[in-house]
Amino acid sequence: MTLTRMPDRNPVVIQFEAVTEFNIDNGPEGATILALYQRGSQQIIHVCETREQIISARLAALSGISRL
């Protein structure tokens, strides 16, 4: 799925797998902080999308449907 990175508003492609662990927190200046844990590594991204949009897009990505 593709999200919008903050603050530069460039697209960032995120790959969710069924085993991907993640946390979503509110960040500064309207950003959402998405922390992904996959295969022993951690990736932290500040994005424009809301918690609800990220969860919806994750469910869509896992089911093979594009919503973003």
mmCIF file as gemmi writes it, N, C-alpha and C atoms, coordinates in Angstrom:
data_model
loop_
_atom_site.group_PDB
_atom_site.id
_atom_site.type_symbol
_atom_site.label_atom_id
_atom_site.label_alt_id
_atom_site.label_comp_id
_atom_site.label_asym_id
_atom_site.label_entity_id
_atom_site.label_seq_id
_atom_site.pdbx_PDB_ins_code
_atom_site.Cartn_x
_atom_site.Cartn_y
_atom_site.Cartn_z
_atom_site.occupancy
_atom_site.B_iso_or_equiv
_atom_site.pdbx_formal_charge
_atom_site.auth_seq_id
_atom_site.auth_asym_id
_atom_site.pdbx_PDB_model_num
ATOM 1 N N . MET Axp A 1 ? 0.84 -1.165 0 1 0 ? 1 A 1
ATOM 2 C CA . MET Axp A 1 ? 0 0 0 1 0 ? 1 A 1
ATOM 3 C C . MET Axp A 1 ? 0.888 1.232 0 1 0 ? 1 A 1
ATOM 4 N N . THR Axp A 2 ? 0.367 2.32 -0.502 1 0 ? 2 A 1
ATOM 5 C CA . THR Axp A 2 ? 1.133 3.555 -0.58 1 0 ? 2 A 1
ATOM 6 C C . THR Axp A 2 ? 0.536 4.592 0.366 1 0 ? 2 A 1
ATOM 7 N N . LEU Axp A 3 ? 1.39 5.141 1.22 1 0 ? 3 A 1
ATOM 8 C CA . LEU Axp A 3 ? 0.991 6.201 2.138 1 0 ? 3 A 1
ATOM 9 C C . LEU Axp A 3 ? 1.76 7.467 1.765 1 0 ? 3 A 1
ATOM 10 N N . THR Axp A 4 ? 1.45 8.568 2.432 1 0 ? 4 A 1
ATOM 11 C CA . THR Axp A 4 ? 2.082 9.841 2.139 1 0 ? 4 A 1
ATOM 12 C C . THR Axp A 4 ? 2.997 10.231 3.293 1 0 ? 4 A 1
ATOM 13 N N . ARG Axp A 5 ? 4.295 10.289 3.007 1 0 ? 5 A 1
ATOM 14 C CA . ARG Axp A 5 ? 5.293 10.594 4.042 1 0 ? 5 A 1
ATOM 15 C C . ARG Axp A 5 ? 5.189 12.06 4.462 1 0 ? 5 A 1
ATOM 16 N N . MET Axp A 6 ? 5.372 12.325 5.743 1 0 ? 6 A 1
ATOM 17 C CA . MET Axp A 6 ? 5.421 13.69 6.276 1 0 ? 6 A 1
ATOM 18 C C . MET Axp A 6 ? 6.875 14.016 6.552 1 0 ? 6 A 1
ATOM 19 N N . PRO Axp A 7 ? 7.355 15.215 6.435 1 0 ? 7 A 1
ATOM 20 C CA . PRO Axp A 7 ? 6.624 16.407 6.027 1 0 ? 7 A 1
ATOM 21 C C . PRO Axp A 7 ? 6.705 16.683 4.525 1 0 ? 7 A 1
ATOM 22 N N . ASP Axp A 8 ? 7.462 15.879 3.772 1 0 ? 8 A 1
ATOM 23 C CA . ASP Axp A 8 ? 7.69 16.193 2.356 1 0 ? 8 A 1
ATOM 24 C C . ASP Axp A 8 ? 6.559 15.775 1.419 1 0 ? 8 A 1
ATOM 25 N N . ARG Axp A 9 ? 5.603 15.011 1.94 1 0 ? 9 A 1
ATOM 26 C CA . ARG Axp A 9 ? 4.426 14.559 1.185 1 0 ? 9 A 1
ATOM 27 C C . ARG Axp A 9 ? 4.769 13.671 -0.018 1 0 ? 9 A 1
ATOM 28 N N . ASN Axp A 10 ? 5.896 12.997 0.048 1 0 ? 10 A 1
ATOM 29 C CA . ASN Axp A 10 ? 6.251 12.033 -0.99 1 0 ? 10 A 1
ATOM 30 C C . ASN Axp A 10 ? 5.603 10.685 -0.677 1 0 ? 10 A 1
ATOM 31 N N . PRO Axp A 11 ? 5.273 9.908 -1.709 1 0 ? 11 A 1
ATOM 32 C CA . PRO Axp A 11 ? 4.683 8.592 -1.453 1 0 ? 11 A 1
ATOM 33 C C . PRO Axp A 11 ? 5.713 7.634 -0.85 1 0 ? 11 A 1
ATOM 34 N N . VAL Axp A 12 ? 5.235 6.775 0.018 1 0 ? 12 A 1
ATOM 35 C CA . VAL Axp A 12 ? 6.067 5.733 0.6 1 0 ? 12 A 1
ATOM 36 C C . VAL Axp A 12 ? 5.268 4.431 0.528 1 0 ? 12 A 1
ATOM 37 N N . VAL Axp A 13 ? 5.891 3.398 -0.024 1 0 ? 13 A 1
ATOM 38 C CA . VAL Axp A 13 ? 5.226 2.106 -0.18 1 0 ? 13 A 1
ATOM 39 C C . VAL Axp A 13 ? 5.497 1.261 1.059 1 0 ? 13 A 1
ATOM 40 N N . ILE Axp A 14 ? 4.421 0.768 1.646 1 0 ? 14 A 1
ATOM 41 C CA . ILE Axp A 14 ? 4.489 -0.073 2.838 1 0 ? 14 A 1
ATOM 42 C C . ILE Axp A 14 ? 3.97 -1.455 2.464 1 0 ? 14 A 1
ATOM 43 N N . GLN Axp A 15 ? 4.683 -2.48 2.881 1 0 ? 15 A 1
ATOM 44 C CA . GLN Axp A 15 ? 4.213 -3.835 2.617 1 0 ? 15 A 1
ATOM 45 C C . GLN Axp A 15 ? 3.837 -4.5 3.926 1 0 ? 15 A 1
ATOM 46 N N . PHE Axp A 16 ? 2.547 -4.753 4.072 1 0 ? 16 A 1
ATOM 47 C CA . PHE Axp A 16 ? 2.054 -5.465 5.243 1 0 ? 16 A 1
ATOM 48 C C . PHE Axp A 16 ? 1.936 -6.938 4.896 1 0 ? 16 A 1
ATOM 49 N N . GLU Axp A 17 ? 2.326 -7.769 5.836 1 0 ? 17 A 1
ATOM 50 C CA . GLU Axp A 17 ? 2.102 -9.205 5.749 1 0 ? 17 A 1
ATOM 51 C C . GLU Axp A 17 ? 1.259 -9.575 6.961 1 0 ? 17 A 1
ATOM 52 N N . ALA Axp A 18 ? 0.668 -10.723 6.936 1 0 ? 18 A 1
ATOM 53 C CA . ALA Axp A 18 ? -0.188 -11.147 8.048 1 0 ? 18 A 1
ATOM 54 C C . ALA Axp A 18 ? 0.567 -11.15 9.376 1 0 ? 18 A 1
ATOM 55 N N . VAL Axp A 19 ? 1.878 -11.385 9.34 1 0 ? 19 A 1
ATOM 56 C CA . VAL Axp A 19 ? 2.673 -11.46 10.577 1 0 ? 19 A 1
ATOM 57 C C . VAL Axp A 19 ? 3.304 -10.118 10.951 1 0 ? 19 A 1
ATOM 58 N N . THR Axp A 20 ? 3.063 -9.07 10.178 1 0 ? 20 A 1
ATOM 59 C CA . THR Axp A 20 ? 3.642 -7.76 10.472 1 0 ? 20 A 1
ATOM 60 C C . THR Axp A 20 ? 3.018 -7.184 11.742 1 0 ? 20 A 1
ATOM 61 N N . GLU Axp A 21 ? 3.855 -6.86 12.7 1 0 ? 21 A 1
ATOM 62 C CA . GLU Axp A 21 ? 3.387 -6.173 13.902 1 0 ? 21 A 1
ATOM 63 C C . GLU Axp A 21 ? 3.535 -4.683 13.662 1 0 ? 21 A 1
ATOM 64 N N . PHE Axp A 22 ? 2.628 -3.887 14.231 1 0 ? 22 A 1
ATOM 65 C CA . PHE Axp A 22 ? 2.706 -2.444 14.014 1 0 ? 22 A 1
ATOM 66 C C . PHE Axp A 22 ? 2.073 -1.687 15.166 1 0 ? 22 A 1
ATOM 67 N N . ASN Axp A 23 ? 2.495 -0.444 15.316 1 0 ? 23 A 1
ATOM 68 C CA . ASN Axp A 23 ? 1.915 0.506 16.27 1 0 ? 23 A 1
ATOM 69 C C . ASN Axp A 23 ? 1.593 1.768 15.504 1 0 ? 23 A 1
ATOM 70 N N . ILE Axp A 24 ? 0.506 2.425 15.871 1 0 ? 24 A 1
ATOM 71 C CA . ILE Axp A 24 ? 0.119 3.686 15.259 1 0 ? 24 A 1
ATOM 72 C C . ILE Axp A 24 ? -0.08 4.694 16.388 1 0 ? 24 A 1
ATOM 73 N N . ASP Axp A 25 ? 0.638 5.813 16.305 1 0 ? 25 A 1
ATOM 74 C CA . ASP Axp A 25 ? 0.543 6.855 17.325 1 0 ? 25 A 1
ATOM 75 C C . ASP Axp A 25 ? 0.362 8.209 16.656 1 0 ? 25 A 1
ATOM 76 N N . ASN Axp A 26 ? -0.196 9.157 17.407 1 0 ? 26 A 1
ATOM 77 C CA . ASN Axp A 26 ? -0.295 10.528 16.911 1 0 ? 26 A 1
ATOM 78 C C . ASN Axp A 26 ? 1.067 11.184 17.024 1 0 ? 26 A 1
ATOM 79 N N . GLY Axp A 27 ? 1.438 11.903 15.962 1 0 ? 27 A 1
ATOM 80 C CA . GLY Axp A 27 ? 2.722 12.581 15.948 1 0 ? 27 A 1
ATOM 81 C C . GLY Axp A 27 ? 2.553 14.088 15.902 1 0 ? 27 A 1
ATOM 82 N N . PRO Axp A 28 ? 3.672 14.8 15.782 1 0 ? 28 A 1
ATOM 83 C CA . PRO Axp A 28 ? 3.626 16.256 15.752 1 0 ? 28 A 1
ATOM 84 C C . PRO Axp A 28 ? 3.061 16.785 14.435 1 0 ? 28 A 1
ATOM 85 N N . GLU Axp A 29 ? 2.484 17.949 14.486 1 0 ? 29 A 1
ATOM 86 C CA . GLU Axp A 29 ? 2.019 18.681 13.305 1 0 ? 29 A 1
ATOM 87 C C . GLU Axp A 29 ? 1.063 17.876 12.43 1 0 ? 29 A 1
ATOM 88 N N . GLY Axp A 30 ? 0.208 17.088 13.048 1 0 ? 30 A 1
ATOM 89 C CA . GLY Axp A 30 ? -0.798 16.342 12.309 1 0 ? 30 A 1
ATOM 90 C C . GLY Axp A 30 ? -0.334 15.037 11.69 1 0 ? 30 A 1
ATOM 91 N N . ALA Axp A 31 ? 0.92 14.7 11.887 1 0 ? 31 A 1
ATOM 92 C CA . ALA Axp A 31 ? 1.435 13.444 11.329 1 0 ? 31 A 1
ATOM 93 C C . ALA Axp A 31 ? 0.965 12.265 12.175 1 0 ? 31 A 1
ATOM 94 N N . THR Axp A 32 ? 0.934 11.102 11.553 1 0 ? 32 A 1
ATOM 95 C CA . THR Axp A 32 ? 0.682 9.849 12.252 1 0 ? 32 A 1
ATOM 96 C C . THR Axp A 32 ? 1.981 9.059 12.205 1 0 ? 32 A 1
ATOM 97 N N . ILE Axp A 33 ? 2.388 8.51 13.334 1 0 ? 33 A 1
ATOM 98 C CA . ILE Axp A 33 ? 3.619 7.725 13.399 1 0 ? 33 A 1
ATOM 99 C C . ILE Axp A 33 ? 3.251 6.258 13.256 1 0 ? 33 A 1
ATOM 100 N N . LEU Axp A 34 ? 3.801 5.631 12.242 1 0 ? 34 A 1
ATOM 101 C CA . LEU Axp A 34 ? 3.569 4.211 11.982 1 0 ? 34 A 1
ATOM 102 C C . LEU Axp A 34 ? 4.875 3.469 12.228 1 0 ? 34 A 1
ATOM 103 N N . ALA Axp A 35 ? 4.873 2.569 13.193 1 0 ? 35 A 1
ATOM 104 C CA . ALA Axp A 35 ? 6.047 1.749 13.496 1 0 ? 35 A 1
ATOM 105 C C . ALA Axp A 35 ? 5.754 0.325 13.059 1 0 ? 35 A 1
ATOM 106 N N . LEU Axp A 36 ? 6.576 -0.193 12.152 1 0 ? 36 A 1
ATOM 107 C CA . LEU Axp A 36 ? 6.411 -1.551 11.628 1 0 ? 36 A 1
ATOM 108 C C . LEU Axp A 36 ? 7.53 -2.445 12.148 1 0 ? 36 A 1
ATOM 109 N N . TYR Axp A 37 ? 7.193 -3.665 12.499 1 0 ? 37 A 1
ATOM 110 C CA . TYR Axp A 37 ? 8.162 -4.649 12.963 1 0 ? 37 A 1
ATOM 111 C C . TYR Axp A 37 ? 8.032 -5.875 12.073 1 0 ? 37 A 1
ATOM 112 N N . GLN Axp A 38 ? 9.06 -6.106 11.25 1 0 ? 38 A 1
ATOM 113 C CA . GLN Axp A 38 ? 9.039 -7.23 10.313 1 0 ? 38 A 1
ATOM 114 C C . GLN Axp A 38 ? 10.389 -7.92 10.319 1 0 ? 38 A 1
ATOM 115 N N . ARG Axp A 39 ? 10.359 -9.22 10.429 1 0 ? 39 A 1
ATOM 116 C CA . ARG Axp A 39 ? 11.568 -10.039 10.315 1 0 ? 39 A 1
ATOM 117 C C . ARG Axp A 39 ? 12.742 -9.509 11.135 1 0 ? 39 A 1
ATOM 118 N N . GLY Axp A 40 ? 12.462 -9.091 12.355 1 0 ? 40 A 1
ATOM 119 C CA . GLY Axp A 40 ? 13.511 -8.637 13.251 1 0 ? 40 A 1
ATOM 120 C C . GLY Axp A 40 ? 13.974 -7.209 13.052 1 0 ? 40 A 1
ATOM 121 N N . SER Axp A 41 ? 13.361 -6.468 12.139 1 0 ? 41 A 1
ATOM 122 C CA . SER Axp A 41 ? 13.752 -5.072 11.949 1 0 ? 41 A 1
ATOM 123 C C . SER Axp A 41 ? 12.566 -4.155 12.214 1 0 ? 41 A 1
ATOM 124 N N . GLN Axp A 42 ? 12.89 -2.911 12.519 1 0 ? 42 A 1
ATOM 125 C CA . GLN Axp A 42 ? 11.87 -1.914 12.832 1 0 ? 42 A 1
ATOM 126 C C . GLN Axp A 42 ? 11.977 -0.772 11.836 1 0 ? 42 A 1
ATOM 127 N N . GLN Axp A 43 ? 10.834 -0.274 11.387 1 0 ? 43 A 1
ATOM 128 C CA . GLN Axp A 43 ? 10.775 0.871 10.484 1 0 ? 43 A 1
ATOM 129 C C . GLN Axp A 43 ? 9.763 1.857 11.058 1 0 ? 43 A 1
ATOM 130 N N . ILE Axp A 44 ? 10.183 3.105 11.239 1 0 ? 44 A 1
ATOM 131 C CA . ILE Axp A 44 ? 9.285 4.137 11.757 1 0 ? 44 A 1
ATOM 132 C C . ILE Axp A 44 ? 9.086 5.18 10.67 1 0 ? 44 A 1
ATOM 133 N N . ILE Axp A 45 ? 7.819 5.47 10.375 1 0 ? 45 A 1
ATOM 134 C CA . ILE Axp A 45 ? 7.478 6.38 9.293 1 0 ? 45 A 1
ATOM 135 C C . ILE Axp A 45 ? 6.451 7.385 9.805 1 0 ? 45 A 1
ATOM 136 N N . HIS Axp A 46 ? 6.634 8.644 9.468 1 0 ? 46 A 1
ATOM 137 C CA . HIS Axp A 46 ? 5.648 9.686 9.766 1 0 ? 46 A 1
ATOM 138 C C . HIS Axp A 46 ? 4.835 9.89 8.501 1 0 ? 46 A 1
ATOM 139 N N . VAL Axp A 47 ? 3.521 9.699 8.587 1 0 ? 47 A 1
ATOM 140 C CA . VAL Axp A 47 ? 2.655 9.789 7.417 1 0 ? 47 A 1
ATOM 141 C C . VAL Axp A 47 ? 1.476 10.725 7.662 1 0 ? 47 A 1
ATOM 142 N N . CYS Axp A 48 ? 0.806 11.131 6.571 1 0 ? 48 A 1
ATOM 143 C CA . CYS Axp A 48 ? -0.353 12.032 6.635 1 0 ? 48 A 1
ATOM 144 C C . CYS Axp A 48 ? -1.642 11.3 6.998 1 0 ? 48 A 1
ATOM 145 N N . GLU Axp A 49 ? -1.752 10.048 6.615 1 0 ? 49 A 1
ATOM 146 C CA . GLU Axp A 49 ? -3 9.31 6.796 1 0 ? 49 A 1
ATOM 147 C C . GLU Axp A 49 ? -3.333 9.12 8.273 1 0 ? 49 A 1
ATOM 148 N N . THR Axp A 50 ? -4.619 9.02 8.551 1 0 ? 50 A 1
ATOM 149 C CA . THR Axp A 50 ? -5.089 8.809 9.921 1 0 ? 50 A 1
ATOM 150 C C . THR Axp A 50 ? -4.984 7.335 10.305 1 0 ? 50 A 1
ATOM 151 N N . ARG Axp A 51 ? -5.126 7.079 11.585 1 0 ? 51 A 1
ATOM 152 C CA . ARG Axp A 51 ? -5.127 5.702 12.105 1 0 ? 51 A 1
ATOM 153 C C . ARG Axp A 51 ? -6.172 4.851 11.369 1 0 ? 51 A 1
ATOM 154 N N . GLU Axp A 52 ? -7.374 5.4 11.209 1 0 ? 52 A 1
ATOM 155 C CA . GLU Axp A 52 ? -8.453 4.66 10.549 1 0 ? 52 A 1
ATOM 156 C C . GLU Axp A 52 ? -8.111 4.348 9.095 1 0 ? 52 A 1
ATOM 157 N N . GLN Axp A 53 ? -7.517 5.303 8.392 1 0 ? 53 A 1
ATOM 158 C CA . GLN Axp A 53 ? -7.136 5.076 6.998 1 0 ? 53 A 1
ATOM 159 C C . GLN Axp A 53 ? -6.057 3.999 6.89 1 0 ? 53 A 1
ATOM 160 N N . ILE Axp A 54 ? -5.098 4.012 7.799 1 0 ? 54 A 1
ATOM 161 C CA . ILE Axp A 54 ? -4.021 3.02 7.78 1 0 ? 54 A 1
ATOM 162 C C . ILE Axp A 54 ? -4.576 1.624 8.05 1 0 ? 54 A 1
ATOM 163 N N . ILE Axp A 55 ? -5.431 1.512 9.05 1 0 ? 55 A 1
ATOM 164 C CA . ILE Axp A 55 ? -6.007 0.197 9.378 1 0 ? 55 A 1
ATOM 165 C C . ILE Axp A 55 ? -6.862 -0.313 8.22 1 0 ? 55 A 1
ATOM 166 N N . SER Axp A 56 ? -7.649 0.549 7.628 1 0 ? 56 A 1
ATOM 167 C CA . SER Axp A 56 ? -8.47 0.163 6.48 1 0 ? 56 A 1
ATOM 168 C C . SER Axp A 56 ? -7.597 -0.279 5.306 1 0 ? 56 A 1
ATOM 169 N N . ALA Axp A 57 ? -6.538 0.474 5.029 1 0 ? 57 A 1
ATOM 170 C CA . ALA Axp A 57 ? -5.64 0.122 3.931 1 0 ? 57 A 1
ATOM 171 C C . ALA Axp A 57 ? -4.9 -1.183 4.214 1 0 ? 57 A 1
ATOM 172 N N . ARG Axp A 58 ? -4.539 -1.412 5.478 1 0 ? 58 A 1
ATOM 173 C CA . ARG Axp A 58 ? -3.871 -2.67 5.845 1 0 ? 58 A 1
ATOM 174 C C . ARG Axp A 58 ? -4.795 -3.853 5.601 1 0 ? 58 A 1
ATOM 175 N N . LEU Axp A 59 ? -6.042 -3.734 6.044 1 0 ? 59 A 1
ATOM 176 C CA . LEU Axp A 59 ? -7.004 -4.821 5.828 1 0 ? 59 A 1
ATOM 177 C C . LEU Axp A 59 ? -7.213 -5.074 4.34 1 0 ? 59 A 1
ATOM 178 N N . ALA Axp A 60 ? -7.293 -3.992 3.567 1 0 ? 60 A 1
ATOM 179 C CA . ALA Axp A 60 ? -7.458 -4.126 2.122 1 0 ? 60 A 1
ATOM 180 C C . ALA Axp A 60 ? -6.237 -4.792 1.493 1 0 ? 60 A 1
ATOM 181 N N . ALA Axp A 61 ? -5.035 -4.388 1.936 1 0 ? 61 A 1
ATOM 182 C CA . ALA Axp A 61 ? -3.81 -4.964 1.384 1 0 ? 61 A 1
ATOM 183 C C . ALA Axp A 61 ? -3.72 -6.457 1.69 1 0 ? 61 A 1
ATOM 184 N N . LEU Axp A 62 ? -4.11 -6.833 2.893 1 0 ? 62 A 1
ATOM 185 C CA . LEU Axp A 62 ? -4.058 -8.251 3.254 1 0 ? 62 A 1
ATOM 186 C C . LEU Axp A 62 ? -5.1 -9.07 2.515 1 0 ? 62 A 1
ATOM 187 N N . SER Axp A 63 ? -6.195 -8.428 2.11 1 0 ? 63 A 1
ATOM 188 C CA . SER Axp A 63 ? -7.223 -9.154 1.378 1 0 ? 63 A 1
ATOM 189 C C . SER Axp A 63 ? -7.065 -9.017 -0.135 1 0 ? 63 A 1
ATOM 190 N N . GLY Axp A 64 ? -6.055 -8.215 -0.569 1 0 ? 64 A 1
ATOM 191 C CA . GLY Axp A 64 ? -5.803 -8.061 -1.996 1 0 ? 64 A 1
ATOM 192 C C . GLY Axp A 64 ? -6.611 -6.992 -2.677 1 0 ? 64 A 1
ATOM 193 N N . ILE Axp A 65 ? -7.262 -6.104 -1.903 1 0 ? 65 A 1
ATOM 194 C CA . ILE Axp A 65 ? -8.081 -5.026 -2.462 1 0 ? 65 A 1
ATOM 195 C C . ILE Axp A 65 ? -7.394 -3.7 -2.189 1 0 ? 65 A 1
ATOM 196 N N . SER Axp A 66 ? -7.274 -2.826 -3.184 1 0 ? 66 A 1
ATOM 197 C CA . SER Axp A 66 ? -6.663 -1.517 -3.004 1 0 ? 66 A 1
ATOM 198 C C . SER Axp A 66 ? -7.706 -0.501 -2.587 1 0 ? 66 A 1
ATOM 199 N N . ARG Axp A 67 ? -7.466 0.206 -1.466 1 0 ? 67 A 1
ATOM 200 C CA . ARG Axp A 67 ? -8.393 1.239 -1.008 1 0 ? 67 A 1
ATOM 201 C C . ARG Axp A 67 ? -7.752 2.603 -0.938 1 0 ? 67 A 1
ATOM 202 N N . LEU Axp A 68 ? -6.43 2.701 -1.018 1 0 ? 68 A 1
ATOM 203 C CA . LEU Axp A 68 ? -5.773 4.015 -0.984 1 0 ? 68 A 1
ATOM 204 C C . LEU Axp A 68 ? -5.225 4.348 -2.333 1 0 ? 68 A 1
